[in-house]
Amino acid sequence: MIFRQLIDRDLGCACYLLGDHGRGVVVDPGLDVERILAVAEEESLQIELIVETHVHADHVSGRALLAARTGASVRLPAGGGYDEGAGEPLHDGDELAVGDLRLTVLAAPGHRPEHIVVLVADSSRDPRPWLLLSGDSLLVGDLARPDLAVDPHDGAAALHATLTRLGALDGAVELWPGHVGGSLCGGPGLSRKTSSTLGFERAVNPLLNVAADEFASRLIAGLPARPPTVAAVVARNRGRVPAATATAALPLLDGAELARALQAGATLLDGRHADAFDAGHLPGALSLALGGSGLGTRAAWAVDPTDELVVLADDEAGALRLARFVRAVGLERVRGVVPVSDGGGLPALAAAAGTPLAQTPPIVVAELPRLLAGEAVTLVDVRDAPEWGRGHLARGIHLPLSRLRAEAGALPAGPLAVACASGGRAAFAASWLRAQGHDARRVSGGGIPDLPMLGVELVAA
C-alpha cells in the first residue's frame, strides 16, 4: 500500500494520495494538481478515483482539473449541492475498493451538513480500519469549526454526534486530518502536527473531554474570522468544470505591460521581503512577503475575487508561487507576474510605469515606547482577537485584518504605527492603509508581545 500526505503550507490544507498495485485514489485534492501528478508518477500510480469529504469553503478544489487530467471518476458526498455531473454521490456506509485498499464512508456532519470521513483498511494485512481520513471534523489538537455552513450551535450539535460515533473506533486507528495549523477551518488549538491517533486525541484533545452541555460554547469560543472568500469559493467548488482561470498559465509582464495593468486598476501584490518593500516599491502596492503562511487568505482580506491582480516578486518562481497562493483562495483574476530580477529591476519598472518609487521606513519596535509616550503615533494592533485578548495596549486601536476594510475609515488622522506579533501582518496592513491614504508605517523587529520587555504595560481583555 502507498500512502502520501501532501500539505499546502500556505493554507494548512492536506490532500491524500493512496494506492495499491499501480492504482491510485486522491482524497481532497487541492489546486496544485501538478504536485499531485508528480507524486503519483513517482509512486507509479494511475489515479483512477477522486473523493472529496465536503464542499471546501476556504480554498479552491483541484477535483475537476485532476479528473480532466487523469480521466479518474469522482465521488462526492451526497447533499453537498454540487452541480449536476460533478460526480457520483457518496452515502453513509458506501464502500470503495482500489486494489487491496478498502475505503468505507461514514457520514460526519458538523463542519458542513454533507461532510463525510473515510476509513481506510489494507485488506492484504487486516480487514480492520488502519486509518481515518477525517477531513474537517476531528483535527489534531482541535475540532473543525461549525459555523461556515449553518448556525454554529446547530453545527456544534451535529459535530458532537459525529464525535460520539467516531468514539466507537479503536484508539489505535491513525488520524489524518484535512487541515493542520495555519488553517482558518479549525480553532486556536489546531496543531501543526500532521497526524495523530484516535486514542491519543481522546486523551489530550481538550475539546474531546468537554461536558455535552458546554461543548457548543467551548467549540465556538475563540474561533478565527471566517475565511474572506467563502461564498465565492463554495460556489466555485460546487461546479462541474475545472477552474480554468485559477490554473491558466500566467504571462510574464514587462514594465510597459505592468504600467497598463496598473492604469486599468489592477492591484499589485509585492512578494519581496518587507525590508526590500520599504526601501522601494511602486505606489499602491501591497506587501505580501513570501516566507510565511496564510498569504492567500491575507490578500483576500483586502482584495475582492472580482479585482484584477498583478503579482511581483524577486524572481519568476517566487511570483508564480505567490500567484498560486492567491488563486487557491478564489482570487483568480491574476493578469500576470513580474520578476524584479528581469530587465533592470524595480527602478526600470517604476520608470516604465511613470512613477517614482515610494519609500516607507518602518518603526523599529525599540523606538515604539518613546513614540507612544510622546503621542507621536497611534498604535494599530492588527492581531486576531484571541491574541489581543491575551495582552494589548490599553490606548491602542484593535483592527484585525478581517475588519481592515470595514473599519479603516474610522482611524484617526496622523501617523499610525501598525503592529502584530512579529511583523508580517503589520507590513501587509500598513501597505494597504497607505494605499488608502493613511500615514501608516509597520513596526519591525518584533511586535506587541515584545512591549513589556521595553517597559510598556499590556492589559488583558
Residue pairs with C-beta under 8 A, 6 or more apart in sequence:
1 18
1 19
1 20
1 99
1 100
1 101
1 122
1 124
2 17
2 18
2 19
2 20
2 24
2 43
2 45
3 16
3 17
3 18
3 131
4 16
4 17
4 18
4 39
4 43
5 14
5 15
5 16
5 176
5 194
5 195
6 14
6 15
6 16
6 17
6 30
6 32
6 35
6 36
6 39
7 13
7 14
7 15
7 180
7 194
8 14
8 15
8 30
8 32
8 59
8 328
9 182
9 293
10 182
10 293
10 294
10 295
10 296
10 325
10 328
11 30
11 58
11 59
11 182
11 183
11 293
11 294
11 296
11 297
11 325
11 328
11 329
12 179
12 180
12 181
12 182
12 183
12 185
12 186
12 190
12 293
12 294
13 28
13 30
13 58
13 59
13 178
13 179
13 183
14 28
14 176
14 177
14 178
14 179
14 180
14 194
15 26
15 27
15 28
15 29
15 30
15 36
15 62
16 26
16 27
16 28
16 133
16 176
17 24
17 25
17 26
17 36
17 39
17 40
17 43
17 45
17 47
18 24
18 25
18 26
18 27
18 98
18 101
18 120
19 25
19 40
19 43
19 45
19 98
19 99
19 101
20 98
20 99
20 100
20 101
20 122
20 124
21 99
21 100
22 44
22 45
22 46
22 99
23 45
23 46
23 48
23 98
23 99
24 40
24 43
24 45
24 46
24 47
24 48
24 49
24 98
25 47
25 48
25 49
25 50
25 51
25 96
25 98
25 101
25 103
26 36
26 40
26 47
26 49
26 50
26 51
26 66
26 72
27 50
27 51
27 52
27 53
27 118
27 133
28 51
28 52
28 53
28 56
28 61
28 133
28 135
28 178
29 36
29 50
29 61
29 62
29 63
29 66
30 36
30 59
30 61
30 62
30 328
31 59
31 60
31 61
31 62
31 65
31 243
31 246
31 247
31 324
31 327
31 328
32 62
32 324
32 328
33 62
33 65
33 66
33 69
33 247
36 47
36 62
36 66
37 47
37 66
37 69
37 70
40 46
40 47
46 70
47 66
47 70
47 72
48 70
48 71
48 72
48 73
48 98
49 72
49 73
49 75
49 96
49 98
50 63
50 66
50 67
50 72
50 73
50 74
50 75
50 87
51 74
51 75
51 76
51 90
51 96
51 103
51 118
52 61
52 63
52 74
52 75
52 76
52 77
52 87
53 77
53 108
53 115
53 116
53 117
53 118
53 133
53 135
53 136
53 178
54 77
54 80
54 111
54 112
54 114
54 115
54 116
54 135
54 136
55 80
55 81
55 82
55 112
55 114
55 234
55 237
55 238
56 233
56 234
56 237
57 112
57 148
57 149
57 185
57 227
57 230
57 233
57 234
57 237
58 183
58 184
58 185
58 227
58 230
58 233
58 297
58 329
59 233
59 296
59 328
59 329
59 330
60 233
60 236
60 237
60 243
60 246
60 327
60 328
60 329
60 330
60 332
61 236
61 237
61 243
63 74
63 87
63 237
64 74
64 86
64 239
64 240
64 241
64 242
64 243
65 242
65 243
65 247
66 72
67 73
67 74
68 242
73 87
73 88
74 86
74 87
74 88
75 87
75 88
75 89
75 90
75 96
76 82
76 86
76 87
76 88
76 89
76 90
77 89
77 90
77 114
77 115
77 116
78 89
78 90
78 91
78 114
79 113
79 114
80 112
80 114
80 238
81 114
81 238
82 238
82 239
82 240
83 238
83 239
83 240
84 240
85 240
86 238
86 239
86 240
90 105
90 116
91 105
91 107
92 105
92 106
92 107
92 116
93 104
93 105
93 106
94 104
94 105
95 102
95 103
95 104
95 105
96 102
96 103
96 105
97 103
100 122
100 123
100 124
101 120
101 121
101 122
101 123
102 120
102 121
102 122
102 123
102 127
103 118
103 119
103 120
104 118
104 119
104 120
104 121
104 129
105 116
105 117
105 118
106 116
106 117
106 118
106 119
106 165
106 166
107 115
107 116
107 162
108 115
108 116
108 117
108 134
108 135
108 137
108 162
108 165
108 166
109 115
109 155
109 158
109 159
109 161
109 162
110 137
110 143
110 144
110 146
110 155
110 156
110 158
110 159
110 160
110 161
110 162
110 163
111 135
111 136
111 137
111 144
111 145
111 146
111 148
111 149
111 155
111 159
111 185
112 136
112 148
112 149
112 150
113 149
113 150
113 158
115 135
115 136
115 137
115 162
116 135
117 132
117 133
117 134
117 135
117 137
117 166
118 132
118 133
118 135
119 129
119 131
119 132
119 133
119 169
119 173
120 129
120 130
120 131
120 132
120 133
121 127
121 128
121 129
121 130
122 130
128 170
129 169
129 170
129 173
130 173
130 174
131 173
131 174
131 175
131 176
132 138
132 166
132 169
132 173
132 174
132 175
132 176
132 198
133 176
133 178
134 166
134 175
134 176
134 177
134 178
135 144
135 177
135 178
136 144
136 177
136 178
136 179
136 185
136 186
137 143
137 144
137 159
137 162
137 163
137 166
138 144
138 163
138 166
138 175
138 177
138 198
138 201
138 205
138 208
139 177
139 178
139 179
139 180
139 186
139 190
139 191
140 175
140 177
140 180
140 190
140 191
140 193
140 194
140 195
140 196
140 201
141 189
141 190
141 191
141 193
141 196
141 201
141 204
141 205
142 186
142 187
142 188
142 189
142 190
142 191
142 205
142 207
143 159
143 163
143 186
143 187
143 205
143 207
143 219
144 159
144 178
144 179
144 185
144 186
145 152
145 155
145 184
145 185
145 186
145 187
145 219
145 223
145 224
146 152
146 153
146 154
146 155
146 156
146 158
146 159
146 216
146 219
146 220
147 155
147 220
147 223
147 226
148 155
148 185
148 226
148 227
148 230
149 155
150 158
152 216
152 219
152 220
152 223
153 216
153 220
156 215
156 216
156 219
156 220
157 216
159 219
160 212
160 215
160 216
163 208
166 198
167 202
169 198
170 198
170 199
171 197
171 198
171 199
171 200
171 202
172 197
172 198
172 199
173 197
173 198
174 195
174 196
174 197
174 198
175 195
175 196
175 197
175 198
175 201
176 194
176 195
177 194
177 195
178 185
179 185
179 186
179 190
180 190
180 191
180 192
180 193
180 194
181 190
181 191
181 192
181 193
182 190
182 192
182 293
182 294
183 190
184 224
184 225
184 226
184 227
184 297
185 227
187 207
187 219
187 222
187 223
187 224
188 222
188 223
188 224
188 386
189 205
189 206
189 207
201 208
202 208
202 209
207 215
207 218
207 219
210 218
210 219
222 385
222 386
224 384
224 386
225 384
225 400
225 401
225 402
226 402
227 233
227 297
227 300
227 329
228 297
228 300
228 301
228 329
228 402
229 300
229 305
229 329
229 330
229 331
232 305
232 330
233 329
233 330
236 243
236 246
236 330
243 332
245 332
245 333
246 327
246 328
246 330
246 332
247 327
250 311
250 320
250 323
250 334
250 336
250 337
251 257
251 335
251 336
251 337
252 316
252 336
252 337
252 338
252 339
252 342
253 261
253 310
253 335
253 336
253 337
253 338
254 342
254 343
254 352
255 343
255 344
255 348
255 349
255 351
255 352
255 353
256 352
257 336
258 268
258 310
258 312
258 338
258 349
258 352
258 353
259 352
259 353
259 354
261 308
261 310
261 335
261 336
262 268
262 282
262 284
262 310
262 353
264 308
265 308
266 307
266 308
266 309
266 310
266 335
267 284
267 286
267 303
267 307
267 308
267 309
267 310
268 282
268 284
268 285
268 286
268 309
268 310
268 311
268 312
269 285
269 286
269 288
269 299
269 303
269 309
269 310
269 311
269 312
269 322
269 326
270 277
270 281
270 282
270 285
270 286
270 287
270 288
270 289
270 312
270 313
270 431
271 288
271 289
271 290
271 295
271 311
271 312
271 313
271 314
271 318
271 319
271 321
271 322
272 281
272 289
272 290
272 312
272 313
272 314
272 340
273 289
273 291
274 287
274 289
274 362
274 423
274 424
274 427
274 442
274 444
275 362
275 444
276 314
277 285
277 287
277 289
277 427
277 431
278 359
278 360
278 361
278 362
278 442
278 444
279 359
280 346
280 347
280 350
280 357
280 358
280 359
281 287
281 346
281 357
281 358
281 359
281 360
281 431
282 312
282 346
282 349
282 350
282 353
282 355
282 357
282 358
283 355
283 358
283 435
284 435
285 312
285 431
285 435
286 299
286 302
286 303
286 428
286 431
286 432
286 435
287 427
287 428
287 430
287 431
287 442
288 295
288 298
288 299
288 322
288 428
289 424
289 427
290 313
290 318
290 321
290 322
292 424
295 322
295 325
295 326
296 325
296 326
296 327
296 328
296 329
296 331
297 329
298 401
298 424
298 425
298 428
299 325
299 326
299 329
299 331
299 428
300 326
300 329
300 330
300 331
301 401
301 402
301 404
301 405
302 401
302 404
302 405
302 428
302 432
303 309
303 326
303 331
305 330
305 331
305 332
305 333
306 333
307 331
307 333
308 333
308 334
308 335
309 326
309 331
309 333
309 334
309 335
310 334
310 335
310 336
310 337
310 338
311 319
311 320
311 322
311 323
311 326
311 334
311 336
311 337
311 338
312 319
312 337
312 338
312 339
312 340
312 349
313 319
313 321
313 322
313 337
313 338
313 339
313 340
314 339
314 340
314 341
315 339
315 340
315 341
316 337
316 339
316 341
316 342
318 339
319 337
319 338
319 339
320 337
323 334
323 337
326 334
327 334
338 349
340 346
340 349
343 349
346 357
347 357
350 356
350 357
358 434
360 430
360 431
360 434
360 441
360 442
361 441
362 441
362 442
362 443
362 444
362 445
363 371
363 377
363 417
363 441
363 442
363 443
363 444
364 443
364 444
364 445
365 419
365 443
365 444
365 445
365 446
365 447
365 450
365 451
365 454
366 445
366 454
368 377
368 379
368 417
368 419
368 443
368 451
368 454
368 456
369 451
369 454
369 455
369 456
370 376
371 377
371 417
372 379
372 393
372 395
372 417
372 456
376 415
377 414
377 415
377 416
377 417
378 396
378 397
378 411
378 412
378 414
378 415
378 416
378 417
379 393
379 395
379 396
379 397
379 416
379 417
379 419
380 396
380 397
380 399
380 411
380 416
380 417
380 418
380 419
380 429
380 433
380 440
381 388
381 392
381 393
381 396
381 397
381 398
381 399
381 419
381 420
381 448
382 399
382 400
382 401
382 404
382 418
382 419
382 420
382 425
382 426
382 429
383 392
383 398
383 400
383 420
383 421
383 425
383 447
383 448
384 400
384 402
385 398
385 400
387 421
387 448
388 398
388 400
388 461
389 460
389 461
390 460
390 461
391 448
391 449
391 452
391 458
391 459
391 460
392 398
392 448
392 458
392 459
392 460
392 461
393 448
393 451
393 456
393 458
393 459
394 457
394 459
397 411
399 407
399 408
399 411
399 429
401 425
401 428
401 429
404 429
404 432
404 433
408 432
408 433
408 436
408 438
411 433
411 438
413 439
414 439
415 439
415 440
415 441
416 430
416 433
416 438
416 439
416 440
416 441
417 441
417 443
418 426
418 429
418 430
418 433
418 440
418 441
418 442
418 443
419 426
419 442
419 443
419 447
419 448
420 426
420 429
420 443
420 447
420 448
421 447
421 448
421 449
422 446
422 447
423 442
423 443
423 444
423 445
423 446
423 447
426 442
426 443
426 447
427 442
429 440
429 442
430 440
430 441
430 442
431 442
433 440
434 440
448 458
451 458
452 458
